[in-house]
Amino acid sequence: MKLRVLVLGAGFGGLELTSILSDEIGDKLDLTLIDKNDSFIFGFSKLDLMFGRKPLEEVRLAYRNIVKPGVKFCQETITSIDPQARRVITDKGTYDADVLVIALGADYDVNATPGLAQGGHEFYTVAGAERLRDVISNFSKGHAVIGVTSTPYKCPPAPTEAAMLLHDYLLKRGLRDACTISLVIPSGLPIPPSPEISQELIEAFAERGINFIPERYVTALDPKRCVAILDDNRELPYDLFLGVPKHQVPQVVAESGLVEDGWIPVERKDLKTRYPGVYAIGDVTSVGTSKAGVYAEGAARIAAAGIVAEMEGKENLEMYKGIGTCYVEFGDDRVARVDMDFFSGPSPTGNFAEPSDAVGNEKKEFAAKRRARWFGL
Ligand SMILES: Cc1cc2nc3c(=O)[nH]c(=O)nc-3n(C[C@H](O)[C@H](O)[C@H](O)COP(=O)(O)OP(=O)(O)OC[C@H]3O[C@@H](n4cnc5c(N)ncnc54)[C@H](O)[C@@H]3O)c2cc1C
C-alpha cells in the first residue's frame, strides 16, 4: 500500500514538501497536491508586477509542469476539511488521506479597513499588483502613502521595499521632486530582529526623502477627503495609497475547527497539529516565525522528514529552527540579505549582508533554484 498524502495548497510550503516526499519516497507515495489556481507566483514577483518590471506571463509558474514520481496535481477549490477523519472535500470531489498537510497560506480581508477598497489599493494579491501597474504609471505628482493596516502580515520587509522601489521608479521618470512618499509600519524598526539592516534602511529613507512613520497602523481611509487615518487619529492626506490589508486564514480553514486565535496552532518542533496525521505549515499557522515563504519552506522540510520517519518507523530527529534568508530590495538592483534565526535565542536575530548587486544575483539564483526543484523549469 502506498502512503496517501494530501497536500492542501501549492505555495512555498506545499511545493517544497511535495518535492521532498517525491524525491525521497516517490515509489511508495500516492500524493495529491491541490490548489485552486493554475500557477504559482513568488510573493516578491508582485513587486515586479506593480512597478512594471516584469509582465504576468513571465512570473507565472504553471502547475502543469509538475511531473514527479508519486505526485498528482489537481486544480480544485477546497470547500471542507475534516481533520479528525482526514477527509477533504473540493468543488470536484472527496479525498481521504493517511497524512494531511495544510499549507493554505494567509488570505486578506480588504474590507476590514474602512475605505481601503474604495479609496486605496493593495499590492498583496496578484490582481492588486496588476492593477497598480497602471495606477503607478499614471501617478506623477502628490503624496504616496504606503501603509500597513494590521499584524501579522506577510514578508514584513515588503512595504519598505515598495517604498524604496517607488522612489526609484519616480526618480527614473524625473517625477520624484513632484512627489512625496510616506511609509507607515507597526514596528519601531523596519526589520526589528536586525538593528543593523534597520539602521541602514532608516538612513536610506533619510537619503531618499522617504517619510518614515514607525509604530503606527493605518486604521481607515476617508476616500472623500483622500485622507489616511492612523491609530493615533493622525490624518495623512494622500493622492495614492498602497496598503497591506488585514491577513486571515482562508475561510475553509476557519471552518475546519483547527484554528485558535486566528491561526492553526502547531507543535513548533515538528509542525504537527493536535489531530493525528495532520500537519500544518507556513503562513496558515501561528508557529512563531514571520509569515514568509522561506519559513514555510523550512517548515515543509521538517514536516516531510517527520512523514518519512513515521513511515519508516523511525524517530524524527530533525527539529524546526525557524531559520531563513530574507532578501530586501533597496532599489537600483541592489539587494541586502538578512539571515534570520527565530528560535535559537530568547528573541529572533538577523545577520545582515550589505545591499549589493551580488546579493541581487543571489536572490535571482534563489528563485531559479526553486523553479527548477519544484517545476523542472
Ligand atoms: C509583496 C510580497 C512580497 C513578498 N516577498 C517575499 C520574499 O521576498 N521572501 C519570502 O520568503 N516571502 C515573501 N513573501 C511572502 C510569501 O509569498 C508567503 O509568505 C508565502 O507564499 C507563504 O507560503 P505558504 O506555503 O504558507 O502559502 P502560499 O504560498 O500563500 O500558498 C497557499 C496556497 O493555498 C491556495 N489556497 C488557498 N485557499 C485555497 C482553497 N480553498 N482551495 C484551494 N487552494 C487554496 C492558494 O491558491 C495558494 O497557492 C512576499 C509576499 C508578498 C505579498
The ligand as an SDF file (V2000), in Angstrom:
LIG
                    3D

 53 58  0  0  0  0  0  0  0  0999 V2000
    4.5920   41.6660   -1.8640 C   0  0  0  0  0  0  0  0  0  0  0  0
    5.1170   40.4100   -1.2380 C   0  0  0  0  0  0  0  0  0  0  0  0
    6.4790   40.1580   -1.2180 C   0  0  0  0  0  0  0  0  0  0  0  0
    6.9790   39.0010   -0.6180 C   0  0  0  0  0  0  0  0  0  0  0  0
    8.3200   38.7510   -0.6330 N   0  0  0  0  0  0  0  0  0  0  0  0
    8.8040   37.6240   -0.0730 C   0  0  0  0  0  0  0  0  0  0  0  0
   10.2010   37.3400   -0.0820 C   0  0  0  0  0  0  0  0  0  0  0  0
   10.9960   38.1110   -0.6470 O   0  0  0  0  0  0  0  0  0  0  0  0
   10.6240   36.2050    0.5230 N   0  0  0  0  0  0  0  0  0  0  0  0
    9.7520   35.3450    1.1340 C   0  0  0  0  0  0  0  0  0  0  0  0
   10.1990   34.3130    1.6640 O   0  0  0  0  0  0  0  0  0  0  0  0
    8.4280   35.5790    1.1840 N   0  0  0  0  0  0  0  0  0  0  0  0
    7.9420   36.6960    0.6000 C   0  0  0  0  0  0  0  0  0  0  0  0
    6.5890   36.9520    0.6140 N   0  0  0  0  0  0  0  0  0  0  0  0
    5.7080   36.0890    1.4260 C   0  0  0  0  0  0  0  0  0  0  0  0
    5.3840   34.7570    0.7590 C   0  0  0  0  0  0  0  0  0  0  0  0
    4.8150   34.9550   -0.5110 O   0  0  0  0  0  0  0  0  0  0  0  0
    4.4070   33.9680    1.6250 C   0  0  0  0  0  0  0  0  0  0  0  0
    4.7320   34.1080    2.9710 O   0  0  0  0  0  0  0  0  0  0  0  0
    4.4790   32.5030    1.2280 C   0  0  0  0  0  0  0  0  0  0  0  0
    3.9550   32.3490   -0.0620 O   0  0  0  0  0  0  0  0  0  0  0  0
    3.7320   31.6130    2.2180 C   0  0  0  0  0  0  0  0  0  0  0  0
    3.8020   30.2840    1.7980 O   0  0  0  0  0  0  0  0  0  0  0  0
    2.6200   29.2680    2.1690 P   0  0  0  0  0  0  0  0  0  0  0  0
    3.0020   27.9880    1.5440 O   0  0  0  0  0  0  0  0  0  0  0  0
    2.3390   29.2970    3.6160 O   0  0  0  0  0  0  0  0  0  0  0  0
    1.3190   29.8790    1.4760 O   0  0  0  0  0  0  0  0  0  0  0  0
    1.0880   30.3570   -0.0170 P   0  0  0  0  0  0  0  0  0  0  0  0
    2.3560   30.4100   -0.7860 O   0  0  0  0  0  0  0  0  0  0  0  0
    0.2650   31.5830    0.0910 O   0  0  0  0  0  0  0  0  0  0  0  0
    0.2240   29.1670   -0.6440 O   0  0  0  0  0  0  0  0  0  0  0  0
   -1.0810   28.9010   -0.2470 C   0  0  0  0  0  0  0  0  0  0  0  0
   -1.8130   28.2690   -1.4320 C   0  0  0  0  0  0  0  0  0  0  0  0
   -3.0970   27.8010   -0.9890 O   0  0  0  0  0  0  0  0  0  0  0  0
   -4.0190   28.0020   -2.0400 C   0  0  0  0  0  0  0  0  0  0  0  0
   -5.3790   28.0360   -1.4870 N   0  0  0  0  0  0  0  0  0  0  0  0
   -5.8620   28.8500   -0.5110 C   0  0  0  0  0  0  0  0  0  0  0  0
   -7.1410   28.5660   -0.2490 N   0  0  0  0  0  0  0  0  0  0  0  0
   -7.4900   27.5350   -1.0840 C   0  0  0  0  0  0  0  0  0  0  0  0
   -8.6830   26.7680   -1.2720 C   0  0  0  0  0  0  0  0  0  0  0  0
   -9.7950   26.9990   -0.5650 N   0  0  0  0  0  0  0  0  0  0  0  0
   -8.6650   25.7790   -2.1940 N   0  0  0  0  0  0  0  0  0  0  0  0
   -7.5410   25.5180   -2.9140 C   0  0  0  0  0  0  0  0  0  0  0  0
   -6.3900   26.2040   -2.7660 N   0  0  0  0  0  0  0  0  0  0  0  0
   -6.3700   27.2000   -1.8660 C   0  0  0  0  0  0  0  0  0  0  0  0
   -3.5950   29.3190   -2.6680 C   0  0  0  0  0  0  0  0  0  0  0  0
   -4.0470   29.4120   -4.0010 O   0  0  0  0  0  0  0  0  0  0  0  0
   -2.0690   29.2620   -2.5640 C   0  0  0  0  0  0  0  0  0  0  0  0
   -1.4660   28.7940   -3.7620 O   0  0  0  0  0  0  0  0  0  0  0  0
    6.0720   38.0790   -0.0020 C   0  0  0  0  0  0  0  0  0  0  0  0
    4.6860   38.3200   -0.0370 C   0  0  0  0  0  0  0  0  0  0  0  0
    4.2080   39.4720   -0.6490 C   0  0  0  0  0  0  0  0  0  0  0  0
    2.7200   39.6940   -0.6950 C   0  0  0  0  0  0  0  0  0  0  0  0
  1  2  1  0
  2  3  1  0
  2 52  2  0
  3  4  2  0
  4  5  1  0
  4 50  1  0
  5  6  2  0
  6  7  1  0
  6 13  1  0
  7  8  2  0
  7  9  1  0
  9 10  1  0
 10 11  2  0
 10 12  1  0
 12 13  2  0
 13 14  1  0
 14 15  1  0
 14 50  1  0
 15 16  1  0
 16 17  1  0
 16 18  1  0
 18 19  1  0
 18 20  1  0
 20 21  1  0
 20 22  1  0
 22 23  1  0
 23 24  1  0
 24 25  2  0
 24 26  1  0
 24 27  1  0
 27 28  1  0
 28 29  2  0
 28 30  1  0
 28 31  1  0
 31 32  1  0
 32 33  1  0
 33 34  1  0
 33 48  1  0
 34 35  1  0
 35 36  1  0
 35 46  1  0
 36 37  1  0
 36 45  1  0
 37 38  2  0
 38 39  1  0
 39 40  1  0
 39 45  2  0
 40 41  1  0
 40 42  2  0
 42 43  1  0
 43 44  2  0
 44 45  1  0
 46 47  1  0
 46 48  1  0
 48 49  1  0
 50 51  2  0
 51 52  1  0
 52 53  1  0
M  END
$$$$
